[in-house]
Amino acid sequence: MKMRTVWLLGWMFICVSTLLGCQSQQETSDIDKVGMLFEQSIEEKTWGAKGYHGLQSIKEEFDAEVYFQENVQTQQQVNQVVRNYVNRGVGVIIGHSSNYGKYFQTIQSNYPNVHFIYVNGGYTAENVTSYILIQWRWAFLQE
């Protein structure tokens, strides 16, 4: 239970700090809608559920509309979901996996007004950010 709480708080911190960082680059109205992509179901009791809880924290903290799509695993699926999000006015899109980096890098130039965020990867651009989660640094909190 303690480790679960630490992970949830860590993910919430990353999401909130990311949005605060985007706020300085974009108008506040650009981040009133946030979308998240998941490779698997949010019903899984680990990574997916933590991401979903983080997204709900963004909704509460920023009074933002949030959208999520599960089982997004290919470039074609990412393209379709991103297109749908952009049509809804989403300004920040979070990929809840390191795999989204290469997908976001491929399409980011088509969406210069959207900020793409994902975890643990090496792809970056003006509108693509990767947050590196170093798990061993949090491990001491479990003991």
C-alpha positions as CSV (number, residue, x, y, z in Angstrom):
1,M,0.0,0.0,0.0
2,K,2.8,2.4,0.9
3,M,4.6,1.8,-2.4
4,R,1.4,2.3,-4.3
5,T,0.9,5.6,-2.7
6,V,4.4,6.7,-3.5
7,W,4.0,5.8,-7.2
8,L,0.7,7.6,-7.3
9,L,2.1,10.7,-5.7
10,G,5.1,10.6,-8.0
11,W,3.0,10.3,-11.1
12,M,0.7,13.1,-10.0
13,F,3.8,15.3,-9.4
14,I,5.1,14.6,-12.9
15,C,1.8,15.3,-14.5
16,V,1.1,18.5,-12.5
17,S,4.7,19.8,-13.0
18,T,4.5,19.1,-16.7
19,L,1.3,21.1,-17.1
20,L,2.8,23.9,-15.1
21,G,5.8,23.9,-17.4
22,C,3.6,23.9,-20.5
23,Q,1.6,26.8,-19.0
24,S,4.6,29.0,-19.2
25,Q,5.0,28.2,-22.9
26,Q,1.4,28.3,-23.9
27,E,-1.7,30.2,-22.9
28,T,-3.6,28.7,-20.0
29,S,-6.6,28.1,-22.3
30,D,-4.4,25.7,-24.4
31,I,-4.1,23.3,-21.5
32,D,-7.7,23.1,-20.4
33,K,-8.0,19.8,-22.3
34,V,-5.6,17.0,-21.8
35,G,-5.5,13.6,-23.5
36,M,-3.8,10.4,-22.4
37,L,-2.9,7.3,-24.4
38,F,-2.5,3.9,-22.8
39,E,-1.0,0.8,-24.3
40,Q,-3.1,-1.5,-22.2
41,S,-6.3,-1.2,-20.1
42,I,-6.5,1.2,-17.3
43,E,-8.1,-1.6,-15.3
44,E,-4.7,-3.3,-14.9
45,K,-3.8,-2.9,-11.3
46,T,-0.4,-1.3,-11.8
47,W,0.9,1.1,-14.4
48,G,-2.3,1.8,-16.3
49,A,-4.3,2.5,-13.1
50,K,-1.6,4.8,-11.8
51,G,-1.7,6.8,-15.1
52,Y,-5.4,7.0,-15.0
53,H,-5.4,8.3,-11.4
54,G,-2.8,10.9,-12.4
55,L,-5.0,12.0,-15.2
56,Q,-7.9,12.4,-12.8
57,S,-5.7,14.5,-10.6
58,I,-5.0,16.8,-13.6
59,K,-8.7,17.1,-14.1
60,E,-9.2,18.1,-10.5
61,E,-6.1,20.3,-10.1
62,F,-6.6,22.3,-13.3
63,D,-10.3,22.0,-13.8
64,A,-9.4,20.5,-17.2
65,E,-11.4,18.3,-19.5
66,V,-9.6,15.0,-19.8
67,Y,-9.7,12.2,-22.4
68,F,-8.1,8.8,-22.5
69,Q,-7.9,6.0,-24.9
70,E,-6.8,2.5,-24.0
71,N,-5.0,-0.2,-26.1
72,V,-3.2,2.3,-28.4
73,Q,-0.2,0.3,-29.6
74,T,0.7,1.2,-33.2
75,Q,1.6,4.4,-35.1
76,Q,-1.6,4.2,-37.0
77,Q,-3.7,4.0,-33.8
78,V,-1.6,6.9,-32.3
79,N,-2.2,9.0,-35.4
80,Q,-6.0,8.4,-35.2
81,V,-6.3,9.2,-31.5
82,V,-4.1,12.3,-31.7
83,R,-6.2,13.6,-34.7
84,N,-9.4,13.0,-32.6
85,Y,-7.9,14.8,-29.6
86,V,-6.7,17.8,-31.7
87,N,-10.2,18.0,-33.2
88,R,-11.6,18.3,-29.6
89,G,-9.1,21.1,-28.8
90,V,-6.7,19.1,-26.7
91,G,-3.4,21.0,-26.2
92,V,-1.4,18.4,-24.1
93,I,-1.2,14.7,-25.0
94,I,0.4,12.3,-22.6
95,G,1.6,8.9,-23.8
96,H,1.7,6.6,-20.8
97,S,4.7,4.5,-22.1
98,S,8.2,4.9,-23.4
99,N,7.0,3.5,-26.7
100,Y,5.0,6.6,-27.5
101,G,8.2,8.6,-28.0
102,K,8.9,7.4,-31.5
103,Y,5.3,7.8,-32.4
104,F,5.1,11.3,-31.1
105,Q,8.4,12.2,-32.8
106,T,7.0,11.1,-36.1
107,I,3.9,13.3,-36.0
108,Q,4.9,16.2,-33.8
109,S,5.7,18.6,-36.7
110,N,2.1,18.2,-37.9
111,Y,0.8,19.6,-34.5
112,P,3.0,22.5,-33.5
113,N,0.4,23.8,-31.0
114,V,0.2,20.5,-29.1
115,H,2.7,19.4,-26.5
116,F,3.4,15.7,-26.4
117,I,4.7,14.1,-23.2
118,Y,5.8,10.5,-22.5
119,V,8.1,8.7,-20.1
120,N,11.5,7.2,-20.1
121,G,12.7,7.8,-23.7
122,G,15.2,9.7,-25.7
123,Y,13.0,11.4,-28.3
124,T,12.6,15.1,-27.8
125,A,11.5,18.2,-29.9
126,E,10.3,21.6,-29.1
127,N,6.8,20.1,-28.4
128,V,7.9,16.6,-27.3
129,T,9.0,16.0,-23.7
130,S,10.2,12.8,-22.1
131,Y,10.2,12.5,-18.3
132,I,12.7,10.0,-17.0
133,L,11.4,8.0,-14.0
134,I,14.3,6.6,-11.9
135,Q,12.6,4.0,-9.8
136,W,15.4,3.2,-7.5
137,R,15.3,6.8,-6.1
138,W,11.8,6.1,-4.9
139,A,12.6,2.7,-3.5
140,F,14.0,4.1,-0.2
141,L,10.5,5.4,0.6
142,Q,9.2,1.9,0.7
143,E,11.4,0.8,3.6
